[in-house]
Amino acid sequence: MTTGHDTVPYSAMSAGELLRKHPYAEDFFTSLGLALPPAEESVGAYFGRLTSEVLEDLGVERRELVERFSAFMALVVSLREKRTGPAIDSITIQGGVDKSGAAEEFVLTVAPGEVVSIVGPTGSGKSRFLADIEWMAQGDTPTRRRVLINGSVPDPSRRFSLEHKLVAQLSQNMNFVMDLSVEEFIAMHAESRMVNDVAGITRTIIEKANELAGEGFLPQTPVTALSGGQSRALMIADTSCLSTSPIVLIDEIENAGIDRKKAVRTLVDEHKIVLMATHDPILALMGDRRLVFKNGGVRAIIATTPAERATMAAFEELDARLTAVRNALRNGERIDCV
């Protein structure tokens, strides 16, 4: 039994390499009450030096133990691959038509780690564009746009999958109905993703969420008690750390009550493809490119220039002053000057 894409049997791999590539392999040893092999020793060699007394206690022969281990690894790796699906190297959106039926003359390809901003007046078609991507449109929406994954039409099993969706969407309105604490909710998601260190990733996500949220919350806080901003902060942190969806769509995160700039950077750091509709000039200029919408269609694609990025410092200074005023008002302070 081999390691899938590799040609080395799982039992021939050193324990250190095995656990780096497949940390959940530890479960096989702990379930049998066995200590982990030394990092430099192969799993097969480790099984080979187990005493007959240990094997007798386990109720297995040496050859059977190796076969069980190989079967365990093959099953778990297969389950993980089914959950995550193939790697996404790019998404391509091919233009369709605007509200009047005029053709959109564009083809946009976005790679992991890139951010595309979507700008335009209210009602100009930004949300429809995000919906086309979420649907993985194939000329079957009002805009007639088409979406390709890695340059090809997405397989229907991936396009309509509920288990490992290609797209995660973060909107202004996110509410929970489950009667769980924040810690229980994240741990449940981590376990469903077969994460090796559930407690560790749960702590990391809660810490990230508190960095994004305007007001902190505890692991024991019920998810139903979270504010709108806290809920969105939690889902952004969860999406960046646990979601297998390689594409993240954001609809007007500036109204979400969170540190919006840090939220975008959190997703980019995890190599997500990010497309966000925004009216915020700072977020718009954080994009590598921005799509300009009018009358339901893309009218221009503009690459953000170094000069535009340089102006962000001035905008951020103004934004910091406005934030200070908002916080002063919330704290009951008087605003004597602007």
N, C-alpha and C positions, 0 to 999 in steps of 0.2 A: 504494500500500500504506500503510495507516494504522497507528496505534498501538493498535489494538484498541478500548478504551473511548474513546480520544481521537479527534479528527477530523483531527489534524495528521499528515501523512505523516512517517515516520521521517526521511527525507532533508531535510525542511523544518525539523526541530527544530535548535536551536542545539546545538553539541557539548557544552556545559556541561550543559544540561538533559537531553540524551540520556544522558550518562554518569551523571548523578545518578539517573535513573529506571532505566537499564539499563546498569550498569557493565560487563557482559559484552560490550557492543558494541565495547569496545576490542580484543577478539580479532580482529574483522574487519580492523582496520587493521594490527595487528601481524603477522597471518598473511600479509599482502601486502607487508610491509616498509614501510608508509606511516607517517609521523608522524601523531600525533593532530591533528585540526583545532583551531584556537584556540577557547577556550570560547565566545566570543560569535558565532562564525561558524556558519552552518547547514552541515550535512553536504553538502547539494546544492551550495551555493556553493563549498565546499571541493573537491568533485569537479570543479566547473566550471572551476576555475583550475589544475587539474593540467595540466602541459605534455603535448604530444603525445609527447615522448620518454618520459615516465614511463608514459603509457598504453601505448605500444608495448612497453616493458619488461614491463609487466604482461600484455600480450597480450589486452587488452580495449578495446572502444570505450567512450566516456564514458557513453552511454546504458545499455550493458550493465552497467557498473560500478554505476550507480545501482540497476538492477534486481536485481543480485546482492546489494547491501547490503539492500535492502528485503526480499528473500526470506529472507536470513540472519536479519534481525531478526524477521520474522514466525514463522519456524520456532523460534527460540530462545525467544521470548516464549510461544509455544504450548506448548513443552515444559515451561517453568517453571510455567505455569498448570496443566498436567496434574499436575505434581508437588505443587503446593501446594493445589490445589482452591479452592473458594470460601471467602470469609471467614466466620468463625464469630462471630456476635454474642451467642449465648446457647446454653446447654443447659438443657433442662427435663426433670425426672424426675417422672413421675406415679406416685403410690402404687399398690401392688398389694395383696398379702396377706402376713400373717406366717406363722409355722410352724403355727399352729392354724387358719389360713384366715380369720382376722378381717381386715377391710379396713383398709388404711392410708389415713388421711384427710389426704393432703398433696399439694401440687404445689410443686416447688422449681425455681426458675429462677436460674441462675448466669451472670454475665457475665464476660468476660475481665478479669483483674486481681483477681478475688475469690477468697477462700479459704473453703472449707467444711470444718469439722472433723467427724469422725465418731467418736462416743464410745459406750461401752457395755461391759459385761462380755465376757470371752472367750466366744465361741460365740453371741453375741447377734445376729449377722447382718451385721457390718461388712464382712467380706471378700466376702460374697455381694452386697452392695450395690455394691461396687466392680466385681465381675465383671459385674453387670447393665449398668453404664455402659460397661465395656470392650466388651461384646457388643452395645451399642446395643439393648438388649432391646425387643422389641415385643410384650409379652405372651406370649413364647415361652420364658420361664424359669420355674423353680418359684415365684418371687415374683409373677409376672404383671405386673411393672412395665413401664412404657413410657418410652422416652427420645426426646426431640425435639431437633432441631437447628434453631436459628432459628425455633422454633415449629412446625416441620413434621417429618414422618417422614423420616429420612435416606434419601437415594437409595441403593439397594442397591450401586451402584458405589462409593460412599463407605463404606458400612457394612462391606463385606467386602474393602475394598482392602488389599493388602499393601504397596503402593508409598507411599501417603500416608495412613496411618492417622489417624483422628480422635483416637485416645487413645494416650498413652504411659504405661506403668505402671512405677513404681519400687518394687521390693520389697526386703525385707531381704537376700535371696539373689540376688546377681548375679555370675556368673562368666564369664570369657572362655575360648574354646578356640582362637582364631586365633593363629597364630605371627607376630605383628606387634609392633612397638614402639608405645608410646602415641602418638607423633608420627605414625607411619605409619597407625595405625588412625583417628585423627581426620582426618588429611589425606584419606584415602580417603572418609570420610563427607562431608567438605566438597566434594570433587570431584563426588561423586554429586549434591549439591545445587546444583551449578553456581555455587558461590561464586566471586566475582571474585578476592579476596585469600585464597587457600587458606592460605598460610604465616601470614598475619596472624591469621585466625580460629583456626587451630590453636594458635598461641601463646596467644591469649586464653583458649581453653577449658582448656588445661593450667594456666595461671595461676589461673583460677577454681577448678579442681579442687583445686589445692594449697592454696587458701585455705579450702576446705571440709574437706579431709582432715585427720585427726589427725596423720599423718606424711606428709611430702612425698615426691614421686617425680620422676624426671627424664623428659624427652621420650624418651630412649633406653630407658627401662625397658620390658621386655616386658609386654604386657597380662596374660599368664598369670602373671606374678610379682607382680601387684598384690594387696594384701590385700582383704578384703571391704569395708572402709571406703573404701579408695582406689578400688576399682572403682565403688562407688556415687557417690563424689564426682565421678569422671570422667563417669559417665553423667548425673548431674544437670547438670553444666556443659555437657555436649554437648546435652542436651535443651533447656536454656534458650537456647543460642546457635544450634543447627542444626536441631533437630527441627521439622518442620512441623506436628506434632500440636498442636492448640490446647488440648487437655484433658490434664491430667497427674493420674494417680492415684497416691497414696503410701500404702503400707501399713507403718505403725509405723516411721517413719524414726528414731525416738528410739533404736532399737537398731542403727542402721546404722554407728556409729563415726565420725560426721562432725559438723560444726557444723550442727545441724539447723535452728536459727533462720535462719542465713544462707542455708541451702539453700532454704528456703521463700521468703525474700525475693528470692533470685536468680531464681526462677521467676516470682514476681509482677512483678518489674521488667521481665520480658520479655512481660508481658500474657497469661500463661497462665491458664486456668481450673484451679484447684487444688482437689482433693478429697482429704483425707487422713484415714485411720483412725489414731487415736492414743490412748495412755493417758497421755500427757504433758500436765500441766496448762498448761504454757507454750505448747505447740503448739496445744492446744485453744482457748486464749484468743486466739491469733493469728488464728483464723478469724473471718470476719465473722459467720458463723452456725455453730451446731453442731447436728448431728443426734444425737438420743439414741435408742439402739437397745435393744430388749428382745424376747426371744422371736422373733427374726428379722425384726422390723418396726420402722419409725420410730415412736416414741412421742411425740416432741416435737421441734420446731425452735425453737431459742433464739437470738435475736440477741445478740451480745456487747455488753454495755453499757460506757460509759466508766468506770464504777466497777470493773467486772471488769478492764478493761485496766489500770487504775491499780494493781491488786494484782499485776500481772505483775512489777513492779520488785522486790517482796519475794520472789517465787518465783525470779526470776533471780539474786538475791543468794544464796539457798539453793543454787541449782543450781551457781553458781560455786564455793561452798565445797565441795560434794560433788565437783565436777570436780577441784578442787585436791587433795582427799584421794585420788581415784583416781590422779591423776598421781604423787603422792608414793609410793603403793604400787607403781606400775609402775616407778618409779625406784629402788626398793629402800630408800626412806626409812622411818623409824619414825613411827608416828602417836601422838604423845604426848597430844594433846587433840583434842576435836571442837569 
